[in-house]
Amino acid sequence: MGNDARIPDAAASVDFKEVQSTEQFQELRKRHRSFVFPMAVAFLLWYFAYVLLADYAVGFMSTKVWGNINIGLILGLLQFVSTFAITGWYVSYSNRRLDPIAAEIRHGIEGHEFDKHGNPVIGTSK
């Protein structure tokens, strides 16, 4: 039990500071931030605009559009729609622009190739 042989972990021998200083990692970080930060700012502005309208423009938000449906309800539901849209957009962006670089970095660290589901491909280790 206590004398079980340990299989060395590939990540245990990696100098992560060195990996972070590579051009590939810097490019990955730049691409990630170029999407996430502007999108977060845009969404927060949209969210706070909704909150401020709900608080200070009650007449506008309570304007009936159809039956008991008013502008406030529509804008509130659009908060959910925009959240799902941003998530879908990020997944698409990540698949196209981030995952290929991340896979290359991972391959360099672990010395294995992985399929699109993250499973190691047999017979391709160093």
N, C-alpha and C positions, 0 to 999 in steps of 0.2 A: 504494500500500500504506500508507505512513505518512501520506498525506494524506486518508485516508478520512474522510468527514463522519461525525461522531458524532451519533447520535440521542439527544437529552436523555432521561435516565432520570427518570421522574416522581418516584421516591423521592429523587433527588438534591437536589431543591429543597424537600424537606419538613423542617420543624423537628420532629424526633422528640420533643424535650423538650416542645414545645407540645402535640403529640398525646398524650403521656403524661399531661399535666395536665388533659385534657378529662374531663368527667363520664362520657362513654361508655367511655373507656378505663379509668377507675377502676372502673366497674361491671363491666366485663369481668374485670378483675383480681380484684375481690372475689368474683365468681361462681366463677372458676377456683380461687382459694385455698380457698373454702368447701367445695369438693369434694375437692381434692387433699390438703390437709393432714390433715383428719380420716381420710380413707381410708388415707393413708400411715401414720398412727399406729396405726389399727386393724389394718392388715396386719402392721406390725412387731411389735405385741403378740402377734398370732396366731403369727407366725413364731418369735419368741423363746420363747413358751409351748411350742411344739413342740420346739424345741432343748432347753429346760430339762427337759421331760418325758423326752426321749430320754436325757438325761444322768443325771437324778436319780430318775426313776420307771421304771427298767428293768423291774421286775416288772409294772407297769401296762401299759407299752407292748408288752410281749411276751405279753400275754394273748391267747390264741387266740380268734378269732371264728368262723372256718370253715376247716377244713383247716390249711394253712400260712399263712393270712391272719391277721395279728394287728392290734391297735389301732394300733401304730406305723406299719405299712404303710398302713393306711386314712387315718390323719392325714397321713402324708406325701403320699399321692395327693391328699388334699383341699387341700394347699398349691397344687398345680397347678390344681385346679378353681377355687379361690378367686382365683387370679391371672387366669385366663381370665374369670371372672365379673366381677371388678373392671374388667378391660379393656373388656368389653362394656358394663358400666354406664357407664363413662366416655365411651365413644363415643356412647352414647345421650344422655347428659347434655350432651355437647359439641354434638351436632347440634341439640338443642332450645334450650339456654340460652347457649352461647358463640358458635357459628358465626354466628347472625344479627347479633349486635353486632360481631363481627370483620369481617363482610362490609360493614357500614355504615362502619366505620372505614376499611377498605381502599378502599371507594368514595370516601370523602372525601379520601383521600390520592392515589389514582391517577386518580380522575375517570372510572372505567369501571364498568360493571356486569358481574358474572360469573355464570355458571350454577352449578349445584350441584357441578360438577366443577372449578370454578376457571378455566374457559375464558372469555375475554372475549366478551361478547355484542356482535355487530357493530352499529354505528350508534348506540351509546348513550354515546359519549364526550362530554366537555364541549366 
